[in-house]
Amino acid sequence: MAAFEWHSESREWYRAAALVLGMMLASRAIVRNAVKGPLLAELNLDLLFLLIALPGFWLAWQGYQLREGRGALLKVRGEELLTALEQELLAAGFTPREQPCVFAPSFGLWQQVGRLTLPDGEAEVKELWLSAVFWRSQVALRGRLDEAIVERALARLAGYAGVNEPSPARQ
């Protein structure tokens, strides 16, 4: 399997923003060509598509706010990942406190699982969903937390070390 890959936490936020804005522009182009009517109807359509685009702009702003964090996408369920991460932090001598997730309206794209805070930083886990189907979990590290802790927690969860994700049999 591929090596564990960390990136900026904002990457998924930017991708979601691009998806929402791209779908809005494509829909607008299709409707604009299909509807021929008075100028007032076209202005109302433009206002409607602007309202549809607002979540996309909000997602891009949220991505900008979270650009300092590090993140990774995993095929592990969020609760399992959060529990394994908490166990690994306890085994490393830390005493994590569970806090509510950072407020970020999901627009149905993700589900907040939990956030563990430490004096040096925090780890937050979210599950990303496509409609009603689980896709991936995102673990985000903020502050001075070491990525190796999450990698060991994932290895504990998967039963083996040095891999990106657990085997499909675990899911």
SEVO-759343 format. One record per residue: residue in three letters; x negated, y negated, z negated of N, C-alpha, C, O in turn. Coordinates in nm, 2 decimals, always signed. Layout:
N
- Ala:X:Y:Z:X:Y:Z:X:Y:Z:X:Y:Z
...
END
This chain:
171
- Met:-0.08:+0.12:+0.00:+0.00:+0.00:+0.00:-0.09:-0.13:+0.00:-0.21:-0.12:-0.03
- Ala:-0.03:-0.24:+0.03:-0.10:-0.36:+0.04:-0.13:-0.41:-0.10:-0.07:-0.37:-0.20
- Ala:-0.23:-0.50:-0.11:-0.27:-0.56:-0.24:-0.16:-0.65:-0.28:-0.08:-0.70:-0.21
- Phe:-0.16:-0.67:-0.41:-0.06:-0.76:-0.48:-0.09:-0.91:-0.43:-0.20:-0.95:-0.43
- Glu:+0.01:-0.97:-0.38:-0.01:-1.11:-0.32:+0.06:-1.22:-0.40:+0.19:-1.21:-0.42
- Trp:-0.01:-1.31:-0.45:+0.04:-1.43:-0.52:+0.04:-1.55:-0.42:-0.04:-1.56:-0.34
- His:+0.14:-1.64:-0.44:+0.15:-1.76:-0.35:+0.21:-1.86:-0.44:+0.25:-1.84:-0.55
- Ser:+0.23:-1.98:-0.38:+0.30:-2.09:-0.44:+0.44:-2.05:-0.47:+0.51:-1.99:-0.39
- Glu:+0.49:-2.09:-0.59:+0.63:-2.05:-0.63:+0.73:-2.12:-0.53:+0.84:-2.07:-0.51
- Ser:+0.69:-2.23:-0.48:+0.79:-2.31:-0.39:+0.81:-2.25:-0.26:+0.90:-2.29:-0.18
- Arg:+0.73:-2.15:-0.22:+0.74:-2.09:-0.08:+0.89:-2.04:-0.06:+0.94:-2.07:+0.05
- Glu:+0.95:-1.96:-0.15:+1.08:-1.91:-0.13:+1.19:-2.02:-0.13:+1.28:-2.02:-0.05
- Trp:+1.16:-2.13:-0.21:+1.25:-2.24:-0.20:+1.25:-2.31:-0.07:+1.36:-2.35:-0.01
- Tyr:+1.13:-2.33:-0.01:+1.12:-2.39:+0.12:+1.19:-2.30:+0.23:+1.25:-2.35:+0.32
- Arg:+1.17:-2.17:+0.22:+1.23:-2.08:+0.31:+1.38:-2.08:+0.31:+1.45:-2.09:+0.41
- Ala:+1.43:-2.08:+0.19:+1.58:-2.09:+0.17:+1.63:-2.23:+0.22:+1.74:-2.23:+0.29
- Ala:+1.56:-2.33:+0.20:+1.60:-2.46:+0.25:+1.60:-2.46:+0.40:+1.69:-2.51:+0.47
- Ala:+1.50:-2.41:+0.46:+1.49:-2.40:+0.61:+1.60:-2.31:+0.67:+1.66:-2.35:+0.77
- Leu:+1.63:-2.21:+0.60:+1.74:-2.12:+0.64:+1.88:-2.19:+0.64:+1.95:-2.19:+0.74
- Val:+1.91:-2.26:+0.53:+2.03:-2.33:+0.52:+2.04:-2.45:+0.62:+2.14:-2.46:+0.69
- Leu:+1.93:-2.52:+0.63:+1.93:-2.63:+0.73:+1.94:-2.59:+0.87:+2.00:-2.65:+0.96
- Gly:+1.87:-2.48:+0.90:+1.87:-2.42:+1.04:+2.01:-2.37:+1.07:+2.05:-2.39:+1.19
- Met:+2.07:-2.30:+0.98:+2.21:-2.25:+1.01:+2.31:-2.37:+1.03:+2.40:-2.36:+1.11
- Met:+2.28:-2.47:+0.95:+2.37:-2.59:+0.96:+2.35:-2.66:+1.10:+2.45:-2.69:+1.16
- Leu:+2.23:-2.67:+1.14:+2.20:-2.73:+1.27:+2.26:-2.65:+1.39:+2.31:-2.70:+1.48
- Ala:+2.24:-2.51:+1.38:+2.29:-2.43:+1.48:+2.45:-2.43:+1.48:+2.50:-2.44:+1.59
- Ser:+2.51:-2.43:+1.37:+2.65:-2.44:+1.36:+2.70:-2.57:+1.42:+2.80:-2.58:+1.49
- Arg:+2.63:-2.68:+1.38:+2.67:-2.81:+1.43:+2.66:-2.82:+1.58:+2.75:-2.87:+1.65
- Ala:+2.56:-2.76:+1.64:+2.54:-2.76:+1.79:+2.65:-2.68:+1.86:+2.71:-2.72:+1.96
- Ile:+2.69:-2.57:+1.80:+2.79:-2.48:+1.86:+2.93:-2.55:+1.85:+3.00:-2.56:+1.95
- Val:+2.96:-2.61:+1.73:+3.09:-2.68:+1.72:+3.09:-2.80:+1.80:+3.20:-2.84:+1.86
- Arg:+2.98:-2.88:+1.80:+2.98:-3.00:+1.88:+3.01:-2.98:+2.03:+3.08:-3.06:+2.09
- Asn:+2.96:-2.87:+2.08:+2.98:-2.83:+2.22:+3.12:-2.78:+2.24:+3.18:-2.79:+2.35
- Ala:+3.18:-2.72:+2.14:+3.31:-2.66:+2.15:+3.43:-2.76:+2.14:+3.53:-2.74:+2.19
- Val:+3.41:-2.86:+2.05:+3.51:-2.95:+2.02:+3.50:-3.08:+2.10:+3.39:-3.15:+2.09
- Lys:+3.59:-3.11:+2.18:+3.60:-3.23:+2.26:+3.72:-3.31:+2.21:+3.83:-3.26:+2.23
- Gly:+3.70:-3.42:+2.16:+3.81:-3.49:+2.10:+3.77:-3.64:+2.08:+3.67:-3.69:+2.13
- Pro:+3.86:-3.71:+2.00:+3.83:-3.85:+1.98:+3.70:-3.86:+1.89:+3.66:-3.77:+1.82
- Leu:+3.65:-3.98:+1.89:+3.53:-4.01:+1.82:+3.55:-3.99:+1.67:+3.45:-3.95:+1.60
- Leu:+3.66:-4.02:+1.62:+3.69:-4.00:+1.48:+3.68:-3.86:+1.43:+3.62:-3.83:+1.33
- Ala:+3.72:-3.77:+1.52:+3.71:-3.62:+1.49:+3.56:-3.58:+1.48:+3.52:-3.50:+1.40
- Glu:+3.48:-3.63:+1.58:+3.34:-3.60:+1.58:+3.27:-3.66:+1.46:+3.18:-3.59:+1.41
- Leu:+3.31:-3.78:+1.41:+3.24:-3.83:+1.29:+3.28:-3.75:+1.17:+3.19:-3.73:+1.08
- Asn:+3.40:-3.70:+1.16:+3.44:-3.62:+1.05:+3.36:-3.49:+1.05:+3.32:-3.44:+0.95
- Leu:+3.34:-3.43:+1.17:+3.25:-3.31:+1.18:+3.11:-3.34:+1.13:+3.05:-3.26:+1.06
- Asp:+3.06:-3.46:+1.17:+2.92:-3.49:+1.13:+2.92:-3.50:+0.98:+2.82:-3.46:+0.91
- Leu:+3.02:-3.56:+0.92:+3.02:-3.58:+0.77:+3.03:-3.44:+0.71:+2.97:-3.41:+0.60
- Leu:+3.11:-3.35:+0.76:+3.12:-3.22:+0.71:+2.99:-3.14:+0.71:+2.95:-3.08:+0.62
- Phe:+2.92:-3.15:+0.82:+2.79:-3.08:+0.83:+2.68:-3.15:+0.74:+2.59:-3.08:+0.70
- Leu:+2.69:-3.28:+0.72:+2.60:-3.34:+0.62:+2.63:-3.28:+0.48:+2.53:-3.26:+0.41
- Leu:+2.75:-3.27:+0.45:+2.79:-3.21:+0.32:+2.73:-3.06:+0.31:+2.69:-3.02:+0.20
- Ile:+2.74:-2.99:+0.42:+2.69:-2.85:+0.42:+2.54:-2.85:+0.41:+2.48:-2.76:+0.35
- Ala:+2.47:-2.96:+0.46:+2.33:-2.96:+0.45:+2.27:-3.00:+0.31:+2.16:-2.98:+0.29
- Leu:+2.36:-3.06:+0.23:+2.31:-3.11:+0.10:+2.24:-3.00:+0.01:+2.14:-3.02:-0.04
- Pro:+2.30:-2.87:+0.01:+2.22:-2.77:-0.07:+2.08:-2.74:-0.01:+1.99:-2.71:-0.08
- Gly:+2.07:-2.75:+0.12:+1.94:-2.73:+0.19:+1.84:-2.84:+0.14:+1.72:-2.81:+0.11
- Phe:+1.88:-2.96:+0.14:+1.79:-3.07:+0.09:+1.76:-3.05:-0.06:+1.65:-3.07:-0.10
- Trp:+1.86:-3.00:-0.14:+1.84:-2.98:-0.28:+1.74:-2.87:-0.30:+1.65:-2.88:-0.38
- Leu:+1.75:-2.76:-0.22:+1.65:-2.65:-0.23:+1.51:-2.70:-0.19:+1.41:-2.66:-0.26
- Ala:+1.50:-2.78:-0.09:+1.36:-2.83:-0.06:+1.31:-2.92:-0.17:+1.19:-2.91:-0.20
- Trp:+1.39:-3.00:-0.24:+1.35:-3.08:-0.35:+1.30:-2.99:-0.47:+1.20:-3.02:-0.53
- Gln:+1.38:-2.89:-0.49:+1.35:-2.79:-0.60:+1.21:-2.72:-0.57:+1.13:-2.71:-0.66
- Gly:+1.19:-2.69:-0.45:+1.06:-2.63:-0.41:+0.95:-2.72:-0.43:+0.84:-2.68:-0.48
- Tyr:+0.97:-2.85:-0.40:+0.87:-2.95:-0.43:+0.84:-2.96:-0.58:+0.72:-2.98:-0.61
- Gln:+0.94:-2.95:-0.66:+0.92:-2.96:-0.80:+0.84:-2.84:-0.86:+0.77:-2.86:-0.96
- Leu:+0.86:-2.73:-0.80:+0.79:-2.61:-0.85:+0.66:-2.57:-0.77:+0.62:-2.45:-0.78
- Arg:+0.60:-2.66:-0.71:+0.49:-2.64:-0.63:+0.36:-2.59:-0.71:+0.27:-2.53:-0.65
- Glu:+0.36:-2.63:-0.83:+0.24:-2.59:-0.92:+0.24:-2.45:-0.97:+0.14:-2.40:-1.00
- Gly:+0.36:-2.38:-0.97:+0.37:-2.25:-1.02:+0.32:-2.14:-0.91:+0.30:-2.18:-0.80
- Arg:+0.30:-2.02:-0.96:+0.26:-1.91:-0.87:+0.37:-1.81:-0.88:+0.44:-1.79:-0.98
- Gly:+0.39:-1.74:-0.76:+0.51:-1.65:-0.76:+0.47:-1.53:-0.67:+0.38:-1.53:-0.59
- Ala:+0.55:-1.43:-0.69:+0.54:-1.31:-0.61:+0.68:-1.24:-0.59:+0.76:-1.26:-0.68
- Leu:+0.70:-1.18:-0.48:+0.83:-1.11:-0.46:+0.81:-0.96:-0.48:+0.71:-0.90:-0.42
- Leu:+0.90:-0.89:-0.55:+0.88:-0.75:-0.58:+1.01:-0.68:-0.55:+1.12:-0.74:-0.56
- Lys:+1.01:-0.55:-0.52:+1.13:-0.47:-0.49:+1.18:-0.41:-0.62:+1.26:-0.31:-0.61
- Val:+1.15:-0.46:-0.73:+1.19:-0.41:-0.86:+1.30:-0.49:-0.91:+1.31:-0.61:-0.90
- Arg:+1.40:-0.42:-0.98:+1.51:-0.50:-1.04:+1.46:-0.59:-1.15:+1.36:-0.56:-1.22
- Gly:+1.52:-0.71:-1.16:+1.47:-0.81:-1.25:+1.47:-0.77:-1.40:+1.37:-0.80:-1.47
- Glu:+1.57:-0.70:-1.45:+1.57:-0.66:-1.59:+1.46:-0.57:-1.62:+1.39:-0.58:-1.73
- Glu:+1.43:-0.47:-1.53:+1.32:-0.38:-1.55:+1.19:-0.45:-1.55:+1.10:-0.43:-1.64
- Leu:+1.17:-0.55:-1.46:+1.05:-0.62:-1.45:+1.03:-0.71:-1.58:+0.92:-0.72:-1.63
- Leu:+1.14:-0.78:-1.62:+1.13:-0.86:-1.74:+1.09:-0.78:-1.86:+1.01:-0.83:-1.95
- Thr:+1.15:-0.66:-1.88:+1.12:-0.58:-1.99:+0.98:-0.53:-1.99:+0.91:-0.53:-2.09
- Ala:+0.93:-0.49:-1.87:+0.79:-0.44:-1.86:+0.69:-0.55:-1.88:+0.59:-0.53:-1.94
- Leu:+0.73:-0.67:-1.84:+0.64:-0.79:-1.86:+0.64:-0.82:-2.01:+0.53:-0.86:-2.06
- Glu:+0.75:-0.82:-2.08:+0.75:-0.85:-2.22:+0.67:-0.74:-2.30:+0.60:-0.78:-2.39
- Gln:+0.68:-0.62:-2.26:+0.60:-0.51:-2.32:+0.45:-0.53:-2.30:+0.37:-0.51:-2.39
- Glu:+0.41:-0.57:-2.18:+0.27:-0.59:-2.15:+0.22:-0.71:-2.23:+0.11:-0.71:-2.28
- Leu:+0.30:-0.82:-2.24:+0.26:-0.94:-2.32:+0.24:-0.90:-2.47:+0.15:-0.94:-2.53
- Leu:+0.33:-0.82:-2.52:+0.32:-0.78:-2.66:+0.20:-0.69:-2.68:+0.13:-0.70:-2.78
- Ala:+0.17:-0.60:-2.58:+0.05:-0.51:-2.59:-0.08:-0.59:-2.58:-0.18:-0.55:-2.64
- Ala:-0.07:-0.71:-2.51:-0.19:-0.79:-2.50:-0.21:-0.88:-2.62:-0.31:-0.96:-2.63
- Gly:-0.12:-0.88:-2.72:-0.13:-0.96:-2.84:-0.06:-1.09:-2.84:-0.07:-1.17:-2.93
- Phe:+0.02:-1.11:-2.74:+0.10:-1.24:-2.73:+0.24:-1.21:-2.79:+0.28:-1.10:-2.81
- Thr:+0.30:-1.32:-2.84:+0.44:-1.31:-2.89:+0.53:-1.39:-2.80:+0.55:-1.51:-2.83
- Pro:+0.58:-1.34:-2.69:+0.67:-1.42:-2.61:+0.80:-1.45:-2.67:+0.86:-1.36:-2.74
- Arg:+0.86:-1.56:-2.64:+0.99:-1.60:-2.68:+1.08:-1.60:-2.55:+1.04:-1.66:-2.45
- Glu:+1.20:-1.54:-2.56:+1.28:-1.54:-2.44:+1.37:-1.67:-2.45:+1.43:-1.70:-2.55
- Gln:+1.37:-1.74:-2.34:+1.44:-1.87:-2.32:+1.54:-1.85:-2.20:+1.52:-1.77:-2.12
- Pro:+1.64:-1.94:-2.20:+1.72:-1.94:-2.08:+1.63:-1.99:-1.96:+1.54:-2.07:-1.98
- Cys:+1.67:-1.95:-1.84:+1.60:-1.99:-1.72:+1.61:-2.14:-1.70:+1.70:-2.20:-1.75
- Val:+1.51:-2.19:-1.62:+1.52:-2.33:-1.58:+1.65:-2.35:-1.50:+1.68:-2.27:-1.41
- Phe:+1.72:-2.46:-1.53:+1.85:-2.48:-1.46:+1.83:-2.50:-1.31:+1.76:-2.60:-1.28
- Ala:+1.88:-2.42:-1.23:+1.87:-2.44:-1.09:+2.00:-2.37:-1.03:+2.00:-2.25:-1.02
- Pro:+2.10:-2.45:-0.98:+2.21:-2.39:-0.92:+2.18:-2.30:-0.81:+2.09:-2.33:-0.73
- Ser:+2.24:-2.18:-0.80:+2.19:-2.08:-0.71:+2.26:-2.08:-0.58:+2.20:-2.02:-0.48
- Phe:+2.37:-2.14:-0.56:+2.45:-2.14:-0.44:+2.47:-1.99:-0.39:+2.48:-1.97:-0.27
- Gly:+2.47:-1.90:-0.49:+2.49:-1.76:-0.45:+2.37:-1.69:-0.40:+2.38:-1.57:-0.35
- Leu:+2.25:-1.75:-0.40:+2.13:-1.69:-0.34:+2.05:-1.61:-0.44:+1.98:-1.52:-0.40
- Trp:+2.06:-1.64:-0.57:+1.98:-1.57:-0.66:+2.06:-1.56:-0.80:+2.15:-1.63:-0.82
- Gln:+2.01:-1.47:-0.88:+2.06:-1.45:-1.02:+1.95:-1.47:-1.12:+1.84:-1.40:-1.10
- Gln:+1.97:-1.55:-1.21:+1.87:-1.58:-1.31:+1.86:-1.46:-1.41:+1.97:-1.42:-1.46
- Val:+1.75:-1.40:-1.43:+1.73:-1.28:-1.52:+1.68:-1.33:-1.66:+1.74:-1.29:-1.76
- Gly:+1.57:-1.40:-1.66:+1.52:-1.44:-1.79:+1.38:-1.51:-1.78:+1.32:-1.51:-1.67
- Arg:+1.34:-1.57:-1.89:+1.22:-1.65:-1.89:+1.15:-1.62:-2.02:+1.21:-1.63:-2.13
- Leu:+1.02:-1.59:-2.02:+0.94:-1.56:-2.14:+0.84:-1.68:-2.15:+0.77:-1.71:-2.06
- Thr:+0.84:-1.74:-2.27:+0.75:-1.86:-2.29:+0.64:-1.82:-2.39:+0.67:-1.74:-2.48
- Leu:+0.53:-1.87:-2.36:+0.41:-1.86:-2.45:+0.35:-1.99:-2.47:+0.38:-2.09:-2.40
- Pro:+0.25:-2.01:-2.56:+0.19:-2.14:-2.57:+0.11:-2.18:-2.45:+0.10:-2.30:-2.42
- Asp:+0.06:-2.08:-2.37:-0.02:-2.12:-2.25:+0.06:-2.13:-2.12:+0.01:-2.18:-2.02
- Gly:+0.19:-2.09:-2.12:+0.27:-2.10:-2.00:+0.40:-2.02:-2.02:+0.44:-1.99:-2.13
- Glu:+0.45:-1.99:-1.90:+0.58:-1.91:-1.90:+0.59:-1.83:-1.78:+0.52:-1.85:-1.68
- Ala:+0.67:-1.72:-1.79:+0.70:-1.63:-1.68:+0.85:-1.63:-1.66:+0.92:-1.61:-1.76
- Glu:+0.90:-1.65:-1.54:+1.04:-1.65:-1.51:+1.07:-1.54:-1.41:+1.00:-1.53:-1.31
- Val:+1.18:-1.47:-1.42:+1.22:-1.37:-1.33:+1.36:-1.40:-1.27:+1.45:-1.43:-1.35
- Lys:+1.37:-1.40:-1.14:+1.50:-1.42:-1.07:+1.52:-1.30:-0.97:+1.42:-1.25:-0.92
- Glu:+1.64:-1.26:-0.95:+1.67:-1.17:-0.85:+1.73:-1.24:-0.73:+1.82:-1.32:-0.74
- Leu:+1.68:-1.21:-0.61:+1.73:-1.27:-0.49:+1.82:-1.18:-0.42:+1.80:-1.06:-0.41
- Trp:+1.94:-1.23:-0.38:+2.04:-1.15:-0.32:+2.08:-1.20:-0.18:+2.08:-1.32:-0.16
- Leu:+2.11:-1.11:-0.09:+2.16:-1.14:+0.04:+2.31:-1.10:+0.04:+2.34:-0.98:+0.04
- Ser:+2.40:-1.19:+0.03:+2.54:-1.16:+0.01:+2.55:-1.08:-0.12:+2.53:-1.14:-0.23
- Ala:+2.60:-0.96:-0.11:+2.61:-0.88:-0.24:+2.51:-0.77:-0.24:+2.53:-0.67:-0.32
- Val:+2.40:-0.78:-0.17:+2.30:-0.68:-0.17:+2.17:-0.73:-0.23:+2.12:-0.84:-0.19
- Phe:+2.11:-0.65:-0.33:+1.99:-0.69:-0.39:+1.88:-0.69:-0.29:+1.87:-0.59:-0.21
- Trp:+1.79:-0.79:-0.28:+1.68:-0.79:-0.19:+1.55:-0.78:-0.26:+1.48:-0.68:-0.24
- Arg:+1.51:-0.87:-0.34:+1.39:-0.87:-0.42:+1.40:-0.95:-0.55:+1.50:-1.02:-0.57
- Ser:+1.30:-0.93:-0.64:+1.29:-1.01:-0.76:+1.17:-1.10:-0.74:+1.07:-1.06:-0.69
- Gln:+1.19:-1.22:-0.79:+1.08:-1.32:-0.79:+1.03:-1.33:-0.93:+1.11:-1.36:-1.02
- Val:+0.90:-1.31:-0.95:+0.84:-1.35:-1.08:+0.76:-1.47:-1.06:+0.68:-1.48:-0.96
- Ala:+0.78:-1.57:-1.14:+0.71:-1.70:-1.13:+0.63:-1.72:-1.25:+0.68:-1.71:-1.37
- Leu:+0.50:-1.76:-1.24:+0.42:-1.79:-1.35:+0.39:-1.94:-1.35:+0.35:-2.00:-1.24
- Arg:+0.41:-2.00:-1.46:+0.38:-2.15:-1.47:+0.28:-2.16:-1.59:+0.29:-2.09:-1.69
- Gly:+0.19:-2.26:-1.58:+0.09:-2.28:-1.68:-0.03:-2.20:-1.66:-0.07:-2.18:-1.54
- Arg:-0.09:-2.16:-1.77:-0.22:-2.08:-1.76:-0.21:-1.93:-1.78:-0.30:-1.87:-1.83
- Leu:-0.09:-1.88:-1.75:-0.08:-1.73:-1.76:-0.16:-1.66:-1.65:-0.16:-1.71:-1.54
- Asp:-0.21:-1.55:-1.69:-0.29:-1.47:-1.59:-0.21:-1.38:-1.51:-0.12:-1.31:-1.56
- Glu:-0.23:-1.37:-1.38:-0.16:-1.28:-1.29:-0.18:-1.14:-1.32:-0.10:-1.05:-1.30
- Ala:-0.30:-1.10:-1.39:-0.33:-0.96:-1.42:-0.23:-0.91:-1.52:-0.20:-0.78:-1.51
- Ile:-0.17:-0.99:-1.60:-0.07:-0.94:-1.70:+0.05:-0.89:-1.62:+0.11:-0.78:-1.65
- Val:+0.10:-0.96:-1.52:+0.21:-0.92:-1.44:+0.18:-0.79:-1.36:+0.26:-0.70:-1.35
- Glu:+0.06:-0.79:-1.31:+0.01:-0.67:-1.23:+0.01:-0.55:-1.32:+0.05:-0.44:-1.27
- Arg:-0.04:-0.56:-1.44:-0.04:-0.44:-1.54:+0.10:-0.40:-1.57:+0.13:-0.29:-1.58
- Ala:+0.19:-0.50:-1.59:+0.33:-0.47:-1.62:+0.40:-0.40:-1.51:+0.47:-0.30:-1.53
- Leu:+0.37:-0.44:-1.39:+0.42:-0.37:-1.27:+0.36:-0.23:-1.26:+0.44:-0.14:-1.22
- Ala:+0.24:-0.22:-1.29:+0.17:-0.08:-1.28:+0.24:+0.01:-1.39:+0.26:+0.13:-1.36
- Arg:+0.26:-0.05:-1.51:+0.33:+0.03:-1.61:+0.47:+0.07:-1.56:+0.51:+0.19:-1.59
- Leu:+0.54:-0.02:-1.50:+0.67:+0.01:-1.45:+0.67:+0.12:-1.34:+0.75:+0.20:-1.34
- Ala:+0.57:+0.10:-1.25:+0.57:+0.19:-1.14:+0.50:+0.33:-1.17:+0.52:+0.43:-1.11
- Gly:+0.42:+0.33:-1.28:+0.35:+0.45:-1.32:+0.22:+0.47:-1.25:+0.15:+0.57:-1.27
- Tyr:+0.18:+0.37:-1.17:+0.04:+0.37:-1.11:+0.00:+0.23:-1.09:+0.08:+0.14:-1.07
- Ala:-0.14:+0.21:-1.08:-0.19:+0.08:-1.07:-0.24:+0.05:-0.93:-0.26:+0.14:-0.85
- Gly:-0.26:-0.08:-0.90:-0.32:-0.12:-0.78:-0.23:-0.12:-0.66:-0.28:-0.11:-0.54
- Val:-0.10:-0.12:-0.68:-0.01:-0.12:-0.56:+0.08:-0.25:-0.57:+0.09:-0.31:-0.68
- Asn:+0.14:-0.28:-0.46:+0.23:-0.40:-0.45:+0.36:-0.37:-0.52:+0.41:-0.46:-0.59
- Glu:+0.42:-0.25:-0.50:+0.55:-0.23:-0.55:+0.57:-0.08:-0.59:+0.49:+0.00:-0.55
- Pro:+0.67:-0.05:-0.67:+0.69:+0.09:-0.71:+0.74:+0.17:-0.59:+0.79:+0.11:-0.49
- Ser:+0.73:+0.30:-0.60:+0.78:+0.38:-0.49:+0.93:+0.37:-0.48:+1.00:+0.34:-0.57
- Pro:+0.98:+0.40:-0.36:+1.12:+0.39:-0.33:+1.20:+0.49:-0.42:+1.32:+0.46:-0.45
- Ala:+1.14:+0.59:-0.47:+1.21:+0.69:-0.55:+1.25:+0.62:-0.69:+1.34:+0.67:-0.75
- Arg:+1.17:+0.52:-0.73:+1.21:+0.45:-0.86:+1.33:+0.36:-0.85:+1.39:+0.33:-0.95
- Gln:+1.36:+0.33:-0.73:+1.47:+0.23:-0.71:+1.61:+0.29:-0.70:+1.71:+0.21:-0.69
END
